């Protein structure tokens, strides 16, 4: 096997010198082949956005052999169809749309404003955080499926906590305990 590889490499060197292929052109071919194989690895690992970028790089490489370029173009098209997209929405307490909302996925900012347009994400489990204009931060855990398009992920602002009635002071509770029993009985009879 090693001898065959050495022989193929020697043939490539001779062929390239005969055809006048420069080292730069060979480097372009190598980069194209690398993008092709890396794109396939990324796609199999579920990192579809990265795979699509690698396939696009392969297609745009100067000097990329036509067969590899055509395969990269087809792989990119298939990958693009499989990339899920989400549409994020955030509502205020009354149900109105919020626009100035920072949405992050797994600690990476996806958008600073909501405009109703889909955003591409890789498939899998994601932890989304929504930072609202009020400063409130809401979270949503979502399982994003491969090929899913324009799924709406929405959160709603929660009302600010209502402060509880103040507890009676120690002095007030002492006063109520010091009232004679006759007061309580008279109050109950009067009420009846």
Secondary structure, DSSP 8 states (H G I E B T S, - for coil): -HHHHHHHHHHHHHHHHHHT--HHHHHHHHHHHHHHHHHHHHHHTT-HHHHHHHHHHHHH-TT--HHHHHHHHHHHHHHHHHSEEEEEEEE-TTS-B--S-EEEETTEEEESS--S--EEE-SEEEEEEEE-TTS-EEEEEEEE-TT--SEEEEEE-------------HHHHHHHHHS-HHHHHHHHHHH-
